[in-house]
Amino acid sequence: MDSPVPPRPTGPRPRHRDRHGRGMRGPIAPPQVPLSVSRAEAFVDLVQDSAERLERRWPQLSAVEFVVLEVPVGAAGATGSTLDLLDGETVPLGRYVAAHGDDPDRIVVYRRPVEIRTKTRDERALLVHEVVVEQVAELLGLAPESVDPRYGQD
C-alpha cells in the first residue's frame, strides 16, 4: 500500500543559511533605500540643502541653477570664494555665472577644492553654505550677511 504524501506547508518559506557559508540569501534592504551614498552624491545634497534654505528667504532663487563640478576648468577670471595655495595662487571654491541667452543664472560649487579644505562632514556643510551664500550675494548684488544673517558665524 502506498502511504499518502503529506501536504506541503503553505506560507513563506523559512530563510536558510547558504550552504557555502556566505550568510543569508536575499536583499539586505529594499531597493528604494540606498545602502551607501558616494561622496559626490553627499556633496550635491549639501549644495541642494543650502540652496533650498536660501530659497525660503529669497524666492527668486528658484530660477537659479545650482551646479556641482569636480574642479574649476581655469582659475583665470574666477571670482568669489577661493582657496589660497602655498605659492600665492588661488583656486575658486565657487562661481556665479550670469544668465546668457536661454541659459539661466548659474551658481557653481567646486567639489574637490572644498573637500580638500575640510576634514569633517560638518565643516564641509558649513563651507559649502558659505560658498553658496557668497555666490548668491554676488548674484543679488548684496553683502553675504544680508543674504544669510548667520553667514560667517560658526
N, C-alpha and C positions, 0 to 999 in steps of 0.2 A: 503494500500500500504506500501510496505517495502521501507524504505529510504536506499539509498546506504551507505555503510560503507566507511568513509573517509580513504584514503590511509595512511599507517604508514609512518612517516618521515624516510628518509634514512640518512645515515652518522653515525658518532659515537654518542652513547648515552650520554647525559649530565651526569656528575657525581653528585650524590646526597649524602647528608649527611646521615649517618647511622641512622636509627630510634632510636637506643639505645644510642645515644649521644657520640659515640666513634670517631667521626670525619669522614674524607673522607676514603672511602674504596680503597684498591689497594696499590701497592708498592710505597714507598716513593722515591726510587732511582732505577735505572736499576740494574739488578743482578750482572753485572760486576764491579760495583762501591762499594767498601767496606764502610759501614756506620761507622764502628769503627774498629780500629786496636788494638789488645791486646798489652800489654806492652812487652810480649815476642816477638811478631812479629815486633814491632818497634825496639827492641834491635837487632834482627837479621838483620834488614835493616841497622842499624848503622854499624854493623860489615861488611856487604857486601859493603856498600858505602866506608868505609875505605879501604877495600881490593881492590876494583876497582880503587880507587885513587892511591894506591901504584902500582898496576899492570901496569898503564900507564907509570910509571917510571922504573919499574922492570918487564919486560915481563915474566921472568922465574917464577913469582909467579902464573901464570895461572895454573901450575901443582900442586899448593899447595891447600889443602882442608882447608877451614876456617869453624870452628865448634863453636857453642854456646852450652854450658852446664849450667845447673842451678847453681850448686855448685861443687867445687872440691871434688873428692872422698876421697882423702887423701892428706894432705899438705906435707907429708914426701917426700923429694926429689924433690919437685916442685921448678922450677927456674923461673926467670922472674919477672914480676910485682907482687907486693904483697901489701896487706892491713894490716897495723900494728894494732894489737889488744891491749887492755889495759894491758893484762897480759904478754906482750912481745912476744907472738906467732904471726905468720903472716899467712894470708890467701892469696893464689895466686889469682891474677886477670886474669891471662892468662898463657898459657903454650905452648911451642913448642915441638912437638913430631916428632922425626926423622922418616923417611921412614923405613919400615921394611917389607921385603918380597914384596907382591903385594900392600901393603898399601902405599899411597903417604905421603909426608911430610904433617903434620897437625898442624895448629895453632888453639888452643882452647882459647876462651874467656869465663870466668865465669860470668854469668849474675847477680846473686844475690849479690855477693860481690861488683861489680861495681855499681849496683843500690843503695846499702846501702851507698856507699861513695859519691854519687852525689845527688843533690836536683832538678836540672832543666834538661830539655832535652839537652840544650846546654852544660852544664857541663858533662853530660853523653856522648854526642858525642865526646867531647874533650878527656875524659878519655879513651873511647873505642879506639879512634885513637891512643892515646899514647901507650896503651897496645898492639895493633896490630903492631905498629911500633917497639916496643921493641922486640916482638917475631920474627918479620921479620928480625930485626938486628941480633938476635941470629942465625936464620936460615942461613943468608948470611955471618955471621962472620964479621959484620961491626958494627960501632958505630951507635946508633939511629939517630944522627944528619946527618950521611951520607945517611941513608935510606930516611929520610924526613928532608930537611933543616929547616922546620918550627917546628920541634919537640921541645917541651918544651917552646914554646912561646905561650902566651895567646892571 
